Amino acid sequence: MLERAKEFLQASELALEKGLYNGYSWLVQRRRKRLTGEFTSLAKNTAPDAEIVNVMIPGYEELDAWIDIVIPDENEEEVSEALSQLRDKVLENDGFYIGLGIIERSQYEAVQSKSSVTV
């Protein structure tokens, strides 16, 4: 019986690698969206003036998602700590790696003003 279970797992892994489980990719995508919602909610609950400026699913390269968040300068440490703890928990419990771009409002506005082009 143990041998049959190993064969089933190997066949399942092969099918996943080849993309044969269409439902699986749908479930993964759904899970990624739910997790990004948890991150954005936590950011807004920790700092109500936080602004979510970008969410990418999947994220860059091996990341399952990427979230860019602009936060008030005075809340940087608190928000970063809360989101980092959640990221570690999600990675440990679910195996999803969520990338975070956390930038203070003053830095964001400085970059925005430099990149603005007037015609």
C-alpha atoms as a printed R data frame, in Angstrom:
    type eleno elety resid chain resno      x      y       z
1   ATOM     1    CA   MET     A     1  0.000  0.000   0.000
2   ATOM     2    CA   LEU     A     2  2.831  2.386   0.822
3   ATOM     3    CA   GLU     A     3  4.346  1.744  -2.585
4   ATOM     4    CA   ARG     A     4  1.070  2.666  -4.333
5   ATOM     5    CA   ALA     A     5  0.858  5.885  -2.327
6   ATOM     6    CA   LYS     A     6  4.397  6.821  -3.420
7   ATOM     7    CA   GLU     A     7  3.500  6.108  -7.049
8   ATOM     8    CA   PHE     A     8  0.398  8.294  -6.748
9   ATOM     9    CA   LEU     A     9  2.421 11.170  -5.302
10  ATOM    10    CA   GLN     A    10  5.038 10.889  -8.034
11  ATOM    11    CA   ALA     A    11  2.369 10.849 -10.745
12  ATOM    12    CA   SER     A    12  0.645 13.845  -9.151
13  ATOM    13    CA   GLU     A    13  3.888 15.824  -8.983
14  ATOM    14    CA   LEU     A    14  4.613 15.042 -12.630
15  ATOM    15    CA   ALA     A    15  1.123 16.146 -13.651
16  ATOM    16    CA   LEU     A    16  1.540 19.395 -11.730
17  ATOM    17    CA   GLU     A    17  4.904 20.066 -13.368
18  ATOM    18    CA   LYS     A    18  3.374 19.572 -16.803
19  ATOM    19    CA   GLY     A    19  0.361 21.724 -15.991
20  ATOM    20    CA   LEU     A    20 -2.107 18.884 -16.348
21  ATOM    21    CA   TYR     A    21 -4.140 19.940 -13.332
22  ATOM    22    CA   ASN     A    22 -5.936 23.019 -14.583
23  ATOM    23    CA   GLY     A    23 -7.970 23.191 -11.395
24  ATOM    24    CA   TYR     A    24 -4.819 23.261  -9.327
25  ATOM    25    CA   SER     A    25 -3.474 26.407 -10.987
26  ATOM    26    CA   TRP     A    26 -6.870 28.042 -10.467
27  ATOM    27    CA   LEU     A    27 -6.735 27.162  -6.757
28  ATOM    28    CA   VAL     A    28 -3.191 28.495  -6.436
29  ATOM    29    CA   GLN     A    29 -4.182 31.756  -8.131
30  ATOM    30    CA   ARG     A    30 -7.190 32.081  -5.855
31  ATOM    31    CA   ARG     A    31 -5.021 31.466  -2.797
32  ATOM    32    CA   ARG     A    32 -2.505 34.089  -3.935
33  ATOM    33    CA   LYS     A    33 -5.286 36.662  -4.319
34  ATOM    34    CA   ARG     A    34 -6.664 35.882  -0.875
35  ATOM    35    CA   LEU     A    35 -3.216 36.179   0.688
36  ATOM    36    CA   THR     A    36 -2.511 39.528  -0.981
37  ATOM    37    CA   GLY     A    37 -5.839 40.695   0.429
38  ATOM    38    CA   GLU     A    38 -4.650 39.728   3.907
39  ATOM    39    CA   PHE     A    39 -1.456 41.749   3.443
40  ATOM    40    CA   THR     A    40 -3.236 44.824   2.135
41  ATOM    41    CA   SER     A    41 -5.837 44.652   4.913
42  ATOM    42    CA   LEU     A    42 -3.131 44.372   7.550
43  ATOM    43    CA   ALA     A    43 -1.302 47.375   6.092
44  ATOM    44    CA   LYS     A    44 -4.490 49.462   6.084
45  ATOM    45    CA   ASN     A    45 -5.446 48.331   9.601
46  ATOM    46    CA   THR     A    46 -1.981 49.159  10.930
47  ATOM    47    CA   ALA     A    47 -1.764 52.494   9.098
48  ATOM    48    CA   PRO     A    48 -5.129 53.683   7.722
49  ATOM    49    CA   ASP     A    49 -3.363 56.188   5.449
50  ATOM    50    CA   ALA     A    50 -1.354 53.412   3.751
51  ATOM    51    CA   GLU     A    51 -1.758 53.308  -0.006
52  ATOM    52    CA   ILE     A    52 -1.495 50.100  -2.017
53  ATOM    53    CA   VAL     A    53  0.126 51.228  -5.272
54  ATOM    54    CA   ASN     A    54  0.798 47.894  -6.968
55  ATOM    55    CA   VAL     A    55 -0.137 44.226  -6.623
56  ATOM    56    CA   MET     A    56  1.358 41.640  -8.972
57  ATOM    57    CA   ILE     A    57  0.211 38.016  -9.029
58  ATOM    58    CA   PRO     A    58  2.464 36.195  -9.634
59  ATOM    59    CA   GLY     A    59  5.269 38.439  -8.534
60  ATOM    60    CA   TYR     A    60  8.766 38.849  -9.901
61  ATOM    61    CA   GLU     A    61 10.679 35.659 -10.741
62  ATOM    62    CA   GLU     A    62 10.073 33.068  -7.998
63  ATOM    63    CA   LEU     A    63  7.730 35.257  -5.935
64  ATOM    64    CA   ASP     A    64  4.112 34.165  -5.656
65  ATOM    65    CA   ALA     A    65  3.029 37.802  -5.398
66  ATOM    66    CA   TRP     A    66  4.484 41.286  -5.055
67  ATOM    67    CA   ILE     A    67  2.872 44.189  -3.199
68  ATOM    68    CA   ASP     A    68  4.045 47.820  -3.225
69  ATOM    69    CA   ILE     A    69  2.760 49.842  -0.280
70  ATOM    70    CA   VAL     A    70  3.257 53.533   0.494
71  ATOM    71    CA   ILE     A    71  2.967 54.284   4.198
72  ATOM    72    CA   PRO     A    72  3.078 57.404   6.365
73  ATOM    73    CA   ASP     A    73  6.635 58.121   7.511
74  ATOM    74    CA   GLU     A    74  5.726 57.754  11.173
75  ATOM    75    CA   ASN     A    75  4.281 54.241  10.683
76  ATOM    76    CA   GLU     A    76  7.172 52.665   8.740
77  ATOM    77    CA   GLU     A    77  8.573 50.516  11.521
78  ATOM    78    CA   GLU     A    78  5.194 49.332  12.798
79  ATOM    79    CA   VAL     A    79  3.855 48.418   9.340
80  ATOM    80    CA   SER     A    80  7.104 46.785   8.213
81  ATOM    81    CA   GLU     A    81  7.218 44.628  11.337
82  ATOM    82    CA   ALA     A    82  3.589 43.522  11.034
83  ATOM    83    CA   LEU     A    83  3.880 42.686   7.326
84  ATOM    84    CA   SER     A    84  7.209 40.884   7.783
85  ATOM    85    CA   GLN     A    85  5.706 38.696  10.488
86  ATOM    86    CA   LEU     A    86  2.760 37.843   8.245
87  ATOM    87    CA   ARG     A    87  5.100 37.117   5.312
88  ATOM    88    CA   ASP     A    88  7.144 34.720   7.449
89  ATOM    89    CA   LYS     A    89  3.993 33.008   8.730
90  ATOM    90    CA   VAL     A    90  2.572 32.594   5.211
91  ATOM    91    CA   LEU     A    91  5.863 31.199   3.908
92  ATOM    92    CA   GLU     A    92  6.153 28.744   6.785
93  ATOM    93    CA   ASN     A    93  2.509 27.611   6.846
94  ATOM    94    CA   ASP     A    94  1.504 27.831   3.183
95  ATOM    95    CA   GLY     A    95  4.742 27.836   1.226
96  ATOM    96    CA   PHE     A    96  3.878 31.065  -0.608
97  ATOM    97    CA   TYR     A    97  6.549 33.738  -0.854
98  ATOM    98    CA   ILE     A    98  5.104 37.244  -0.966
99  ATOM    99    CA   GLY     A    99  7.466 40.095  -1.801
100 ATOM   100    CA   LEU     A   100  6.909 43.484  -0.208
101 ATOM   101    CA   GLY     A   101  7.950 46.916  -1.378
102 ATOM   102    CA   ILE     A   102  7.347 49.210   1.580
103 ATOM   103    CA   ILE     A   103  8.185 52.861   1.030
104 ATOM   104    CA   GLU     A   104  7.652 55.900   3.199
105 ATOM   105    CA   ARG     A   105  5.353 58.604   1.831
106 ATOM   106    CA   SER     A   106  8.124 61.266   1.759
107 ATOM   107    CA   GLN     A   107 10.411 59.005  -0.288
108 ATOM   108    CA   TYR     A   108  7.586 58.051  -2.637
109 ATOM   109    CA   GLU     A   109  6.645 61.677  -3.261
110 ATOM   110    CA   ALA     A   110 10.296 62.606  -3.882
111 ATOM   111    CA   VAL     A   111 10.625 59.876  -6.485
112 ATOM   112    CA   GLN     A   112  7.295 60.802  -8.052
113 ATOM   113    CA   SER     A   113  8.264 64.479  -8.340
114 ATOM   114    CA   LYS     A   114 11.580 63.581 -10.001
115 ATOM   115    CA   SER     A   115  9.930 61.214 -12.467
116 ATOM   116    CA   SER     A   116  7.152 63.639 -13.437
117 ATOM   117    CA   VAL     A   117  7.598 65.024 -16.910
118 ATOM   118    CA   THR     A   118  5.791 68.152 -17.975
119 ATOM   119    CA   VAL     A   119  5.199 68.840 -21.620
